Amino acid sequence: INLDANFGLYYSADNFYLGVASKQLMEKNIGVAEYDDEYAYAKLLRHFYGMAGVAIPISNSVVLKPSTLVKYVNNAPVQVDLNANFLINDVLWLGASYRTEGTVVLMTEVLINRSLRIGYSYDMFVNKLNITNRGSHEIMLSYELPIFNKRMKTVRYF
């Protein structure tokens, strides 16, 4: 058994959000291997995340939602996700994302009703990894229990 801790702060308003988080705060060893009288340890390294996004009304029927996620772990390059989504008629999300190190993501989501959503995304490499990996597909189904939705007066952007 390994004890670990995570920490995060998140703030959101009607049209923006900010957040910071860290995982594996204890940086525990999770395994050891012995080879030729030498030991190698697997260790959970501390990860840091920063995120921000904003909802910008473009017209009565279109909202632009740019956002970013920055990820850092020691001895690895900083990774940045830059995202842009459009909400059309409070029902359809269309978006794209670029991740440093060469990944492009195309995504869509449909709000069936106030509780039910379905989404799809496709990640593809735009670097040398595309020779061996043609990308990945993700399907998302979300159902929010309508316990607290009665208080919600506007569409949730975040």
N, C-alpha and C positions, 0 to 999 in steps of 0.2 A: 504494500500500500504506500503510495506517495502522496503526501500533502502538497497541494498547490493553491494558488490564489490568483484571481483575476480582478481587474479594477477598470471601471469606466464611468465617464460622465457624459450625459447627453442632454441637450437643450433644444426644444423645438417651439416655434411660434407658428402662426398661420401660414407664413410664406417663406420660412427658412429654418435650417437646423445646423447645429454644430455638435461635434462630439470628439472625445479622445478616449482611448482605451489601451490597456496593456494586458497581455496574457502570459501565463507561465512565469509569474513573478518570482517564484522560488527557484527556478532553473534547476530542477531535480534531475539526477541521473535516472534513466529509465531502463538501462540494460548494460550488460558488460559482456564482452567476448574476449576469449583468450586465444592467441595464435603465436606459436613459437615462444612461449614464456613472456609474451607481451600482452598487455590488456588494452582494449579499446572500449570507451564508454559512449553510450548514446545519451545525449542530454537535451532536455527541453529548454531551448533558449527563449529568453524574454522577447516578446514581440510588442511593438508599439504601433498604434493606429491613430490617424487623425482624419476626420471626415467633415464635409460641409456641403450644403446644397441650398438652393433657393428656387422658388416658384415665381415665374415672371409671366403675367398675363400678356399675351400677344394680341388677342382679340376676345370677343365674348365667348368664342367657342374653342380657343386654343391657348394652352398654357405651356410655356417652355420651362423645363426643370433641369438646369445644369447642376452637376454635382462632382465631387472629387473624393477619392479615398487615397490616403498616403500610408504606406506600410513600411516599417523598418525593423530589421533584426540585425544584430551584430554580425559582422563579417559577410554580409550579403548586400547587394545593391538596393538602394531605396526603390520601392516600386510605387508607381502612381497610376491610378485609374482616373481617366477623364471621361465623364458621361454627359450625354445630352438626351433628354426624353421630351416628347411632346404629348400632352394630354389633349385629346380631341373630343369635344362634346361631353366631357366628364365620363367617358365610357372606354375609349381606346387609347392605349399608350403605345407609342412607336419611339424607338430609341436606338442609340449606338454608343459604344464605349471603346476607348483605346487604352490599353495597358502597356506601360513601358516594358521593354524586353520583347515587344512585337506581337501583341494579341489584339485582335479586333472582335468585338461582340456586337451582334445584331439582336434586338429583342422587341417583343411585342407582348401586350397584356390586354385582356378584355375584362371589364367589370360587368359581370352578368347581372348582379343586383348589389345592394349595399353590403351583403355578406359574402358573396361568392365571386372569385376571380380565377381566371385561367391565363397562363402565360407560356411563352416559348422563347428560348434564346439559343443562339448558335455562336460558339466561340471558334475562331480560326486563327492560326498562327500566320504571321506575315514576316517570318524570319526563316532560318535554316531548318527549324523543326517541322515546317510544313512538308518536307520531303517524306517524313515517316508518320506524321500525324495530321490527318485531314480535318481536325476540329472535333468539337463535341456538341451534342444536343442536350438541352435541358427543358423539361416540361414541368410547370408549376401549377398546382391546384391549391387554392387557399379558401378556407371558410372561416370567417370571423363570427364567433357566437354573438348574437344580437343582444347581449346583456347590457352593454353600455352604448350601443349605437343610437339609442333614443335621444341622447343629449347632443349628438353630432348634427350641426346645422349646415356645414359645408363639406365639400369633398375633401378627403384626406390626401394630401400630397406626399406625406412622409410617413 
